[in-house]
Amino acid sequence: MVPVSYYLILSGILFACGVIGFLIKRNIITIFMSIELMLNGVNLSFVAFAAQWQHLSGQVFVFFVMVVAAAEAAVGLAIIIAVYRTRETLNVDQVNLLKL
Amino acid sequence: MTPSLHLWLIPILPLIGAAINGLFGRRCSRRTIAAVALASCGGAFAWVLFVSARFSSLTLPHTEFVAHWIRSGDFLVNFEVYLDQLTLVMLLVVTGVGFLIHIYSVGYMWEEGGFYRFFSYLNLFMFFMLTLVLAGNYLQMFIGWEGVGLASYLLIGFWFTKDSAASAGKKAFIVNRIGDFGFLIALFLMIKHFGSLNFAQVFSAVSPLPTETVGFGLLTAIGLLLMVGAAGKSAQIPLYVWLPDAMEGPTPVSALIHAATMVTAGVYMVARSHVIFDHAPNALTVVAIIGTLTAIFAATIGIAQTDIKKVLAYSTISQLGYMFMACGVAAYSAGIFHLMTHAFFKGLLFLAAGSVIHAVGGEQDMRKMGGLKQYIPVTFLTMGTATLAIAGIPPFAGFFSKDEILLRAYQANPVYWVIGLFTAFLTSFYMFRLMFMTFYGDYCGEAAPGHGHSDPHGHPGHEHGTPHESPMIMLVPLMILAVLSLVGGWVGIHGRFERFLDPVFTSGEFAEHASEAAGPGLQYSLMGASVAAAALGWFLARLLYRKNPDLPRKIAEHLGGFYDTLVHKYYVDEIYAALFVKPLLDGSTRVLWHGVDQGVIDAAVNDAADGANHVSDAARHMQSGNLRSYAGWIAAGAALVIAYMVWMGVR
């Protein structure tokens, strides 16, 4: 059996990739994907622990997260399309109408 | 039990007048204002006359309780009135002369703006002066003392739009404060050691104490501090500098406050506290020395002044010096006697000077007058009477009182007498100089003098082609005061005035009368000497300013530096400015203003605000509006929290 620490390290790496992608990318879609990556990184740790402790709640949690992520993806992509229609760009630095 | 005379009415009446004029005067006609002011002041005078009519039936000192004021443990201060012979004399002088000056002011101020304000202040002054005189304890006296200072400030600065008047008012107030400080400390000492400020209790506590002939004891300290207060109020060295500047006020004010009444408050206070001074001969010597020095010092300045009111101002200082000299040799009744006659003739001199200024359209420089005798004969005659009185020519009032003082001074120490006699000569000289320069010779004024040259009361609508006599309402007080200047001294013949005041001042050792102690030979020779000094002054003034008008200039040129020193009043104002005012101003500017106020207080506030600004400026950069930087902060924060948790877990 693969030790739980391997999963956790992978989960950390995925999460870190998500964070870094979120921070350095300018394209909204990439950022969005980074968020998904972070969520899935966390999901991985949940299921790893659920398997470790033979406990269902971790698995159930992952389903919730996936539902929320799906909802989020639906809303988010809709927003992205709306943004693109008005601003004709997907660069977050140029979506700055609320900035002083 | 003597019946109550309702003495509290005497000060309250002018207060009511002041309140009515001050609150409603703006909407009243001048006639109403004058009526209110005169009625309240005249009412007080009438009440004083009534009191003096009943006076012989009173048991003295007569005190009347008015109200409780301060009750704090054993310490008790009441509002009460204290009436004895000394109070009665002061009351008669203050209300009598004050009433005459009120009448005169109606004529003098008729054309002025702020008519109601003037009479409100004048009545307010009367209230405080009468409070001072009638006080039954030192604290009540102090209220009056401060109050007359306030009224004096308001009236000196009556023409407050004029810079010099406003600053003269401030100068008077500040210099007086120095004196008041001394007075206040004396009061604290009395509270500490006698537990009371009541005249009767303080004096009975002092009486059994031994006389402090040597050394510096409690009573000497109290005496000296009281003298500091008196020197401030009565314009003695070194605090006399405010009085000449106070001439910026309207002339009736100079007459009432700065000649007849308020400035004599110091003399009254010293005389009232005679029990303390009798037990502190050293303090008394200081009083005498200050009085003597002031007398001669101011007189020498007076001979070189050209402003008619400045001459009278220095003359007032000099005469007050006489009064202090008298008090200083324990001849209190002689001092009070001179106080009374001085109120008559100096009040008259100022009012007449006001009439002269009125006549020539606001001019105060005597060099631009001259030959006024034919234009304003009544003013000339009354002012002449006052001049004879102040010069000490018999049988005018000043002769008797001054002679009394000189006699007592001679008995105490001939040095005082010599200086006093020389001062009498100077007094006579500068007064006749004033008379000759003003009334004799040829009129030197311009045909149409500029209005309000040095006095901003340029009577609008008047054309001053030639000088003209003042209206009747101004002349009648002059005449009454002239009569008083003539006969006022006669009450002192054969020491009657002294005997009247005797019950107040008798404390055993000082009971003997000057006239009885001195042989008639000494009396007459001293009298002859002072008359001769007065006559010499007249002769010299006549020689210099009547016969040879060029001579004074030559002498002045010959004297050079000394004459300049006199013209510049011994540079005392400049010396004070250099010694006290400038260091204070510089210290306040550099240390207190730039150093403490700007450097510490303002800087602390400003730096705190700047600091908050800088910190928030730095913090503001966190909120860049950049989504990724927010995310970065969140990530960094989360990383920090996790690191902390891990570290805590590891530990």
Interface residues (C-beta under 8 A of the other chain):
Chain A: V19 F22 L23 I24 V92 D93 N96 L98 K99 L100
Chain B: G625 N626 L627 R628 A631 G632 A635
